[in-house]
């Protein structure tokens, strides 16, 4: 079935049944695998939003037993599955009922259900502001842009994939503040050498950058995520919902809204209370009752 309206304004390109996942495909490279709409992980993927359960068309015949007060459907994906291979573009959003999830890669470190997760702090090394004098391929329409790396970190293949190339300052009217999605980069690239970014071909550079312009390169926040430390060193991305042994880099879902269990302090947290990351003492990846302190980071607001 096609042409169904969806919450983000895109039309549903296909759906297999009323109880199956509906995929707002922004990529032409989808495959019907294991009765779910799957998205390949090649460099041309543009990302998707997956809708399931009560956010899809409701099918009362799928609910057992029938009747009662407030029937509920099963989810169309097992969001607790952790794999060693990538099934969706990192950052893909899945919504079912009131819950929202994001597809991530986990760094090679153990994590448990309920842990608060953050972007990989080493990503800050790659979150760089650059002058255009360090760039190549900066003419209007460009989709391949090179920049000279700095610092001691080696940039790996696709460390920036799913991240963003942002024009911070530009002499050309209308170019300042424009943002472009990165779909790939070469590597490994040592400090002081040129790393080439591949931008989404559907959104090439809108104008030519001048020598005095400045840009920022930002990695994918859902790549190689880790448990939040008691001293926050990167942006919070969500709550882990599965146990992950962490022997190697793995892939799975985190929850970003809705109802879920969260690791907390030993102190009792009243029902319905707002919570924040525990940043002083205690267990990493946990929350405490909101203290209204200026440095507080609210979860689930």
LOGURO-75394 format. One line per 5 residues: number of its first residue (from 1); their letters; for each residue x, y, z of C-alpha. Coordinates in Angstrom, 2 decimals, decimal comma, always signed. Example, Ala and Ser with C-alpha at 12.3 -4.5 7.8 and 13.67 -1.06 7.14 Angstrom:
# LOGURO-75394
1	as	+12,30:-4,50:+7,80  +13,67:-1,06:+7,14
//
This chain:
# LOGURO-75394
1	xxxxx	+0,00:+0,00:+0,00  +1,42:+3,40:-0,88  +0,54:+7,03:-0,39  -0,29:+6,79:+3,31  +0,37:+10,00:+5,21
6	xxxxx	+3,08:+9,87:+7,85  +3,99:+12,06:+10,77  +7,10:+13,56:+9,22  +5,47:+14,65:+5,99  +6,90:+11,92:+3,75
11	xxxxx	+4,64:+9,34:+2,16  +4,95:+5,69:+3,02  +6,55:+4,04:+0,05  +5,42:+0,54:+0,88  +3,99:-1,59:+3,65
16	xxxxx	+3,58:-5,34:+3,76  +0,60:-5,61:+6,09  -1,35:-3,56:+8,58  +0,75:-4,95:+11,41  +4,13:-4,74:+9,69
21	xxxxx	+6,66:-1,92:+9,71  +5,89:+1,04:+7,51  +9,04:+2,60:+6,11  +9,38:+6,22:+5,09  +12,24:+5,41:+2,74
26	xxxxx	+14,59:+8,26:+1,93  +16,83:+5,70:+0,22  +16,19:+3,68:-2,90  +18,14:+0,74:-1,51  +15,76:-1,12:+0,78
31	xxxxx	+15,39:-4,89:+0,99  +12,48:-6,97:+2,23  +14,24:-9,21:+4,77  +12,66:-11,49:+7,39  +9,21:-9,89:+7,04
36	xxxxx	+10,50:-6,45:+8,05  +11,48:-3,42:+6,02  +15,27:-3,35:+6,33  +17,63:-0,64:+5,23  +21,00:-1,53:+3,79
41	xxxxx	+24,14:-0,05:+5,32  +25,87:+1,11:+2,17  +27,18:+4,63:+1,80  +24,20:+5,80:-0,28  +21,65:+5,29:+2,49
46	xxxxx	+19,85:+8,49:+3,45  +18,23:+7,16:+6,63  +14,67:+6,16:+7,45  +11,90:+6,50:+9,93  +10,26:+3,19:+10,83
51	xxxxx	+6,72:+3,17:+12,17  +5,24:+0,16:+13,93  +2,65:-1,02:+16,42  -0,02:+1,56:+17,23  +1,74:+4,16:+15,07
56	xxxxx	+0,99:+1,96:+12,05  -2,57:+1,13:+10,96  -4,32:-0,62:+13,86  -5,35:-4,22:+13,16  -7,65:-5,52:+15,90
61	xxxxx	-7,43:-9,05:+14,47  -3,77:-9,13:+15,56  -4,70:-8,58:+19,21  -5,32:-11,65:+21,38  -7,59:-11,77:+23,28
66	xxxxx	-9,99:-9,43:+21,50  -12,02:-6,80:+23,29  -11,35:-5,29:+26,67  -10,27:-1,78:+27,53  -7,44:-0,48:+25,34
71	xxxxx	-6,16:-3,18:+23,02  -2,42:-3,09:+22,27  -0,48:-4,43:+19,32  +2,87:-6,15:+19,30  +5,97:-4,25:+18,19
76	xxxxx	+7,15:-4,99:+14,68  +10,84:-5,04:+15,62  +12,73:-6,66:+18,48  +14,52:-3,58:+19,79  +16,50:-5,62:+22,33
81	xxxxx	+18,42:-7,46:+19,61  +22,18:-6,75:+19,56  +24,17:-7,84:+16,49  +27,77:-7,74:+15,29  +26,64:-6,52:+11,86
86	xxxxx	+24,82:-3,34:+10,86  +21,17:-3,62:+9,76  +20,09:+0,05:+9,49  +21,67:+3,45:+8,99  +22,99:+4,79:+12,31
91	xxxxx	+20,47:+7,22:+13,75  +17,48:+5,52:+12,10  +14,39:+6,25:+14,20  +11,78:+3,62:+15,09  +8,47:+4,66:+16,69
96	xxxxx	+5,89:+2,37:+18,22  +3,13:+3,62:+20,48  +4,62:+6,31:+22,73  +8,14:+4,91:+22,53  +10,88:+6,13:+20,20
101	xxxxx	+14,18:+4,38:+19,50  +17,41:+5,18:+17,62  +19,71:+2,69:+15,93  +23,32:+2,96:+17,14  +26,69:+1,31:+17,16
106	xxxxx	+28,09:+0,56:+20,61  +31,77:+0,94:+21,45  +33,61:-2,20:+22,56  +32,63:-1,76:+26,22  +30,00:-3,62:+28,25
111	xxxxx	+26,66:-1,90:+28,94  +23,36:-2,99:+30,46  +19,70:-2,25:+30,06  +18,78:+1,00:+31,82  +22,20:+2,63:+31,35
116	xxxxx	+22,16:+6,24:+30,18  +24,26:+6,44:+27,00  +26,23:+9,28:+25,43  +28,09:+9,93:+22,19  +31,65:+8,66:+22,12
121	xxxxx	+33,81:+11,32:+23,85  +36,62:+10,74:+21,33  +34,19:+12,16:+18,79  +35,01:+15,57:+20,24  +38,42:+15,17:+18,63
126	xxxxx	+36,67:+14,97:+15,28  +34,21:+17,79:+16,01  +36,39:+20,43:+14,43  +36,07:+24,00:+13,21  +38,18:+24,74:+10,16
131	xxxxx	+39,05:+27,64:+7,92  +38,35:+27,14:+4,24  +42,05:+27,54:+3,49  +42,43:+23,96:+4,79  +39,73:+22,62:+2,44
136	xxxxx	+39,60:+21,35:-1,15  +36,54:+20,98:-3,39  +34,69:+24,04:-2,09  +32,93:+25,20:-5,26  +29,14:+25,33:-5,64
141	xxxxx	+27,67:+21,91:-6,37  +30,56:+20,00:-4,77  +29,79:+16,72:-2,97  +33,40:+15,67:-2,29  +35,28:+17,95:+0,11
146	xxxxx	+38,72:+17,39:+1,61  +40,11:+18,91:+4,79  +43,49:+18,74:+6,46  +43,24:+16,91:+9,79  +44,78:+18,23:+13,00
151	xxxxx	+45,57:+16,86:+16,44  +46,86:+13,40:+17,24  +43,78:+11,29:+16,41  +43,66:+9,07:+13,35  +40,42:+9,40:+11,38
156	xxxxx	+39,08:+5,95:+10,50  +37,00:+4,96:+7,49  +33,51:+6,47:+7,83  +34,15:+8,01:+11,25  +32,14:+10,98:+9,94
161	xxxxx	+29,46:+8,92:+8,12  +26,04:+10,15:+9,21  +27,58:+13,33:+10,60  +27,35:+16,89:+9,31  +29,36:+19,50:+7,43
166	xxxxx	+28,20:+22,93:+8,66  +29,08:+26,32:+7,20  +29,67:+28,50:+10,28  +30,67:+31,72:+8,56  +30,52:+32,62:+4,87
171	xxxxx	+30,91:+35,71:+2,73  +28,37:+34,42:+0,21  +24,82:+35,51:+1,14  +22,60:+32,59:+2,12  +25,48:+30,14:+2,58
176	xxxxx	+26,13:+30,84:+6,26  +24,46:+28,31:+8,56  +23,76:+25,75:+5,85  +24,19:+22,11:+6,87  +25,12:+19,10:+4,73
181	xxxxx	+24,91:+15,42:+5,64  +28,09:+13,36:+5,34  +27,53:+9,85:+3,98  +31,16:+8,62:+3,94  +34,83:+9,51:+4,42
186	xxxxx	+38,07:+7,80:+3,50  +40,62:+6,48:+5,98  +42,60:+5,76:+7,97  +43,88:+9,33:+7,82  +46,80:+10,45:+9,98
191	xxxxx	+47,01:+13,93:+11,49  +48,18:+16,58:+9,05  +46,91:+14,77:+5,95  +43,77:+15,26:+3,86  +40,55:+13,46:+4,77
196	xxxxx	+37,92:+13,43:+2,01  +34,25:+13,74:+2,96  +31,47:+12,56:+0,66  +28,32:+14,66:+1,04  +24,81:+13,48:+0,26
201	xxxxx	+24,52:+13,91:-3,54  +20,95:+15,18:-3,14  +22,20:+18,21:-1,17  +25,45:+19,47:-2,74  +27,23:+22,61:-1,57
206	xxxxx	+24,88:+25,54:-2,26  +27,59:+28,08:-3,04  +31,34:+28,54:-3,36  +33,23:+28,94:-0,09  +35,74:+31,78:+0,15
211	xxxxx	+39,14:+31,66:+1,85  +37,92:+33,58:+4,89  +34,91:+31,30:+5,51  +34,74:+28,79:+8,36  +33,09:+25,37:+8,59
216	xxxxx	+32,56:+22,73:+11,26  +32,68:+18,97:+10,76  +30,57:+16,97:+13,23  +30,60:+13,14:+13,55  +27,48:+10,98:+13,88
221	xxxxx	+26,29:+11,19:+17,53  +24,95:+7,61:+17,31  +28,28:+6,05:+16,36  +30,28:+4,06:+18,96  +28,20:+5,27:+21,90
226	xxxxx	+29,28:+4,61:+25,51  +27,84:+4,71:+29,04  +27,57:+8,23:+30,47  +30,46:+8,89:+32,85  +29,95:+10,57:+36,23
231	xxxxx	+31,59:+13,58:+34,59  +29,70:+14,30:+31,37  +32,12:+14,45:+28,44  +29,75:+14,18:+25,45  +26,11:+14,62:+24,51
236	xxxxx	+23,48:+12,26:+25,95  +21,74:+10,18:+23,26  +19,32:+7,89:+25,11  +18,77:+4,84:+27,34  +20,20:+1,41:+26,62
241	xxxxx	+17,50:-1,28:+26,56  +19,56:-4,47:+26,15  +22,53:-6,15:+27,79  +25,66:-5,82:+25,66  +28,80:-7,81:+26,46
246	xxxxx	+30,88:-5,27:+24,55  +33,67:-7,60:+23,38  +33,52:-5,95:+19,95  +31,68:-3,05:+18,34  +28,02:-4,04:+18,15
251	xxxxx	+24,78:-2,59:+16,79  +21,35:-2,15:+18,34  +18,68:+0,23:+19,59  +18,51:+2,78:+22,40  +15,33:+4,45:+23,63
256	xxxxx	+14,94:+8,22:+23,32  +11,37:+8,80:+24,53  +8,47:+6,97:+26,15  +8,45:+4,53:+29,07  +11,51:+2,50:+30,04
261	xxxxx	+13,54:+1,43:+33,04  +16,55:+3,58:+33,91  +19,45:+2,87:+36,27  +19,10:+5,10:+39,33  +20,77:+6,04:+42,59
266	xxxxx	+20,24:+4,24:+45,88  +18,09:+7,14:+47,03  +14,37:+6,75:+46,37  +13,08:+8,74:+43,39  +9,39:+9,71:+43,73
271	xxxxx	+6,99:+8,49:+41,07  +6,66:+10,99:+38,24  +9,72:+13,01:+39,32  +12,03:+14,56:+36,74  +15,49:+13,01:+36,71
276	xxxxx	+18,97:+14,05:+35,65  +22,31:+12,40:+35,02  +24,22:+11,51:+38,17  +27,45:+13,45:+37,66  +29,03:+13,43:+41,11
281	xxxxx	+29,80:+10,02:+42,57  +27,63:+6,94:+42,30  +27,40:+4,65:+39,30  +28,15:+5,73:+35,73  +25,11:+5,64:+33,46
286	xxxxx	+22,65:+6,34:+36,30  +20,20:+9,11:+37,14  +19,07:+10,91:+40,27  +16,12:+13,14:+41,11  +16,36:+16,51:+39,37
291	xxxxx	+18,19:+18,99:+41,61  +17,49:+22,19:+39,64  +21,22:+22,95:+39,64  +22,55:+25,06:+36,73  +24,75:+22,20:+35,50
296	xxxxx	+21,91:+19,67:+35,50  +21,27:+17,58:+32,40  +17,63:+16,53:+32,25  +16,66:+13,10:+30,88  +13,26:+12,66:+29,31
301	x	+12,07:+16,26:+29,48
//
